[in-house]
Amino acid sequence: MTYRACGSCFSMDVYPYLGFETGRKYQCKACGMISPFVVEFETLEALKAFKEASK
């Protein structure tokens, strides 16, 4: 399973923008950013480690 996070705030609360009708774009519920760029992680531990390292 792959975990997706917002490329701006790294929240995992991202979903397809307009159901991908306008191309592959995601919208983040936390910051509102609309972007085709998301960061994917293989495990939740990898996401947590990335967040800790980026502080």
PyMOL commands that set and color helices and strands:
alter all, ss='L'
color gray80, all
select helices_A, chain A and resi 17-20+44-53
alter helices_A, ss='H'
color red, helices_A
select strands_A, chain A and resi 3-6+14-16+26-28+34-35+38-41
alter strands_A, ss='S'
color yellow, strands_A
deselect
rebuild
show_as cartoon
